Each structure stands twice: as C-alpha cells, then as structure tokens.
C-alpha cells in the first residue's frame, strides 16, 4: 500500500512544473484597481433580485442606503426584496415610503398593490394598480394582469379561501422591477 501511494505521488509530482510563472505581480492575488469603476449597490441589489436572492439583495440595498440615503429606488428595492422573502408588513412600510417619495413611479405602486392583495386589502390594491397602469400608459402587462385580478376579486368576494401565491419579478429597466402575481 505504501509503495502504491509513493508511486502515485511520484507520478503526480511529475505533472507539476518546477516553477510557477507569477509574472510581475508576485505570488499574490491581484489587488483592487483604484481607478476602476465600482458597481452601484442598487445595481447589485437589482441583479440579485433578478436571480431570486432576496436576502443578499437586502444586504446590497442596505449598503446602498448607507452610501446614497433612502432614495425611492432603494426603498422600492428593499420593499420588493421583503415581499420576495414573505415579510409583508416590512414590505408594506417600505413600499408606502417609496410611493410617498415618488408618487408617479408605477413600479412601487404595483408592488405595494401586490402586498395589499396578499393581505386581503383588495380595494386599496385595485386603486394602486389602476394608478400604476395609468402612469405606465398601459405598457405593462404585469400591472394590467394585477389590475384584472383585483377587479375579479372585487366582483367575486365570496371566494375568500387563501390561495397559494407565487411571484415573478419582471425587470423593465435598470432598477425598475415589477412583481407579477402568478398562480401555478
């Protein structure tokens, strides 16, 4: 057994070059280029949201908030991440602040509507979807679908059974996400 191990180690050592070429940087990993461009924490958060990594997105949005302040974009991102994590109360507070700071931005209006639908506040959700749809000039299929769902629930309030809901993030541009409620 020992001779077999020695033979394997000898054969493996024959495959390793005598010297590893490290160039002019030395044996260390490359450093940070101080002249390089950094990526915005909001952009990182949006990429993580697109990948479904809501916890990591929250961290990225939090770091961005420390640097840029609580902008409507950051509030909306944090609220949407909380919705993805199922934290409806926190999502509602953050999205309400985003809507208050940017009342003409359709994305947080739609996302707040999704939160309210989940909480059974269908009438308020319908108002938000209607406003978001009008501000978006009817361009977003996801807002239209959410508005239709709210109208259907208002017309048929007898269906009060909780339903299993899944969300799909739909990216519409840099930092502009919409949550679409879909049922499987």
ZIDAWO-V177012 format. One record per residue. N is the residue number from 0. RES is the residue in three letters. PHI is phi in whole degrees, 0 to 359 (NA if undefined). PSI is psi in whole degrees, -180 to 180 (999 if undefined). D_LAST is the distance of its C-alpha to the last C-alpha in Angstrom with 1 decimal. Layout:
BEGIN
n = (N;N)
res = (RES;RES)
phi = (PHI;PHI)
psi = (PSI;PSI)
d_last = (D_LAST;D_LAST)
END
This chain:
BEGIN
n = (0;1;2;3;4;5;6;7;8;9;10;11;12;13;14;15;16;17;18;19;20;21;22;23;24;25;26;27;28;29;30;31;32;33;34;35;36;37;38;39;40;41;42;43;44;45;46;47;48;49;50;51;52;53;54;55;56;57;58;59;60;61;62;63;64;65;66;67;68;69;70;71;72;73;74;75;76;77;78;79;80;81;82;83;84;85;86;87;88;89;90;91;92;93;94;95;96;97;98;99;100;101;102;103;104;105;106;107;108;109;110;111;112;113;114;115;116;117;118;119;120;121;122;123;124;125;126;127;128;129;130;131;132;133;134;135;136;137;138;139;140;141;142;143;144;145;146;147;148;149;150;151;152;153;154;155;156;157;158;159;160;161;162;163;164;165;166;167;168;169;170;171;172;173;174;175;176;177;178;179;180;181;182;183)
res = (UNK;UNK;UNK;UNK;UNK;UNK;UNK;UNK;UNK;UNK;UNK;UNK;UNK;UNK;UNK;UNK;UNK;UNK;UNK;UNK;UNK;UNK;UNK;UNK;UNK;UNK;UNK;UNK;UNK;UNK;UNK;UNK;UNK;UNK;UNK;UNK;UNK;UNK;UNK;UNK;UNK;UNK;UNK;UNK;UNK;UNK;UNK;UNK;UNK;UNK;UNK;UNK;UNK;UNK;UNK;UNK;UNK;UNK;UNK;UNK;UNK;UNK;UNK;UNK;UNK;UNK;UNK;UNK;UNK;UNK;UNK;UNK;UNK;UNK;UNK;UNK;UNK;UNK;UNK;UNK;UNK;UNK;UNK;UNK;UNK;UNK;UNK;UNK;UNK;UNK;UNK;UNK;UNK;UNK;UNK;UNK;UNK;UNK;UNK;UNK;UNK;UNK;UNK;UNK;UNK;UNK;UNK;UNK;UNK;UNK;UNK;UNK;UNK;UNK;UNK;UNK;UNK;UNK;UNK;UNK;UNK;UNK;UNK;UNK;UNK;UNK;UNK;UNK;UNK;UNK;UNK;UNK;UNK;UNK;UNK;UNK;UNK;UNK;UNK;UNK;UNK;UNK;UNK;UNK;UNK;UNK;UNK;UNK;UNK;UNK;UNK;UNK;UNK;UNK;UNK;UNK;UNK;UNK;UNK;UNK;UNK;UNK;UNK;UNK;UNK;UNK;UNK;UNK;UNK;UNK;UNK;UNK;UNK;UNK;UNK;UNK;UNK;UNK;UNK;UNK;UNK;UNK;UNK;UNK)
phi = (NA;295;290;294;297;296;293;293;294;295;293;292;291;289;276;270;294;294;223;268;282;254;63;267;269;83;276;261;295;297;274;272;277;295;269;288;275;265;263;300;299;294;296;298;299;295;295;293;297;298;276;80;263;291;299;293;296;301;299;295;293;295;298;296;295;295;273;253;91;273;284;303;295;290;301;296;297;294;296;294;297;297;297;299;272;83;267;293;297;294;298;299;299;293;290;297;295;296;293;296;282;223;291;256;259;295;300;293;299;296;295;295;300;297;300;295;301;296;271;84;268;291;296;294;298;300;298;292;297;297;296;298;296;293;294;273;57;69;279;261;295;292;294;300;296;294;296;299;297;296;296;295;290;290;290;234;287;295;279;253;291;295;239;283;246;233;245;234;280;242;275;247;170;293;77;249;244;237;260;246;278;232;243;258)
psi = (-43;-37;-34;-43;-42;-39;-40;-43;-38;-42;-39;-38;-24;-22;-16;131;155;-33;133;127;115;2;-149;1;-9;-172;8;158;152;147;-171;134;109;-18;-6;159;140;156;134;143;-32;-43;-41;-45;-41;-40;-41;-36;-43;-32;-3;15;75;-38;-48;-35;-41;-43;-44;-42;-36;-44;-40;-38;-36;-33;-42;-13;176;78;161;-35;-42;-43;-44;-42;-44;-41;-42;-40;-42;-38;-43;-29;-3;13;79;-39;-47;-40;-44;-46;-46;-42;-33;-41;-40;-41;-38;-41;-29;75;-14;16;115;-33;-53;-29;-47;-46;-38;-38;-40;-43;-46;-37;-43;-29;1;10;68;-39;-45;-38;-43;-41;-42;-43;-40;-46;-44;-42;-41;-43;-30;1;32;18;-21;118;-36;-39;-42;-44;-40;-39;-43;-42;-43;-43;-39;-38;-33;-40;-29;71;-11;-26;87;9;136;143;152;120;146;147;147;124;130;116;130;-7;-173;110;6;101;148;143;128;126;124;150;133;999)
d_last = (57.6;59.2;60.5;57.1;55.6;58.5;58.0;54.3;55.1;57.9;55.7;53.0;55.5;56.9;53.5;53.6;55.8;58.8;57.8;54.4;54.8;53.5;55.0;56.3;53.5;54.7;52.7;50.2;46.8;46.9;47.1;45.5;46.8;47.9;48.0;44.4;41.7;39.3;35.6;34.6;32.7;30.4;29.7;29.1;26.7;24.8;24.7;23.4;20.7;19.6;19.7;17.6;20.8;20.9;23.9;25.9;25.1;26.4;29.6;30.1;29.7;32.1;34.6;34.3;35.0;38.1;39.4;38.4;37.9;35.0;34.3;31.5;29.7;29.9;29.0;25.9;25.0;25.7;23.7;20.6;21.1;21.4;18.2;16.5;18.5;17.4;21.0;20.6;24.3;25.5;23.0;24.3;27.9;27.7;25.7;28.2;31.0;29.6;29.3;32.9;34.3;32.6;31.8;31.5;28.8;25.5;23.2;24.1;24.1;20.5;19.5;21.6;19.9;16.5;18.4;20.1;17.0;15.8;19.4;19.5;22.0;20.6;24.0;24.8;21.4;22.0;25.5;24.3;21.7;24.5;27.0;24.8;24.1;27.9;28.9;26.7;28.3;25.0;24.4;20.9;17.9;15.8;18.4;18.6;14.9;15.2;18.5;17.1;14.5;17.6;19.8;17.6;17.6;21.3;22.0;20.2;21.1;21.2;17.5;18.1;15.9;14.1;10.4;8.3;7.9;7.5;10.2;11.4;15.1;16.8;20.4;22.8;26.1;28.0;26.7;24.7;21.0;18.5;15.4;12.6;10.0;6.6;3.8;0.0)
END
